[in-house]
Amino acid sequence: MRLDLGAKGDWIVDPSELATRFQVSAAFLDRLKRKGLVQAFIRPGEATGSDETCVTVNVMNQVWRGFFDKTGKLVREELF
């Protein structure tokens, strides 16, 4: 999984890869997003005092947190 900068300056994680973390389809995750039931937060490494950028995604009653290095590569993750 990678964290990439989109054309509009937004940060992008592949939704199909993210959906697998929640054990749902990408289409279902997209429907939840359109209903406002997916929340995502990004904390740059500078804000956390480390070199890793933290991405937190809340879907229903689950939270996934991914930590990405400066190149955008996922280095570790948590699901709770």
N, C-alpha and C positions, 0 to 999 in steps of 0.2 A: 504494500500500500504506500502511496505517495501523497504528499501535500504539495499541490501546485498552485501557482498564481494564475488566475484566469484572465481573459482579455479585458474585463472590466475592472481589474485590480482586486477582484475578490479571490478568496482562497478556496480551493476545490479539493475535495476528497472524492474518489470514485464512489458513486452511490451504490453500485452493485457490490463492491467490496465491503462497504459499510453495512449494507443490508445483511450480509452473511454474519456479521458480528452479532446482530440482533435476531438471527435465525428467521428472517422474513425475506420476501422477494423485494427486488428493487422497485417494482411497480407498487407494492403495498407501502413501502417506505415513502415513495413519492406521493401517494394519496394522503398519508398521514401528514406529510410536510405541507401539502396544499390546504389541509384542514387546520394548520397551525399547531399540530401536535408533536412537531420535531423542533427542538431548540438546540442551537449550536453556539458555542463560545470558543474564542481563540485567545490564548494568552501568549504573546511573543516571549521568547527566551529572556529578553532584557527585563521584562516585568517580573519574571520568576527568579531572576538571579542565576540563570543557567543558560546554556547554549541551546536548549531544547524548547521548541514551541509546543504548547499543550493545546490540544483540541478536545473539547468536551461536548458530547452529543447526548441529549436526553430524548428518549423515545418511550412514551407511555411510562412504565414503571422501571425502566432500565437506563443505566448511564454507561456510556462507553467513553473512555479517555485514552487518547493516543498521544504519544510523545514523538516528535519529529526532529531530526537533526537539521543543521543549516542547509543541507542539500535537498531537504524535503522527504527523506527516507524515514519510514516508521522504525523507531528503535525499541519501543516497548509500548504495551497497551494494558488496559484494565477494563473489566466489565463488572459492574455491580448493580 
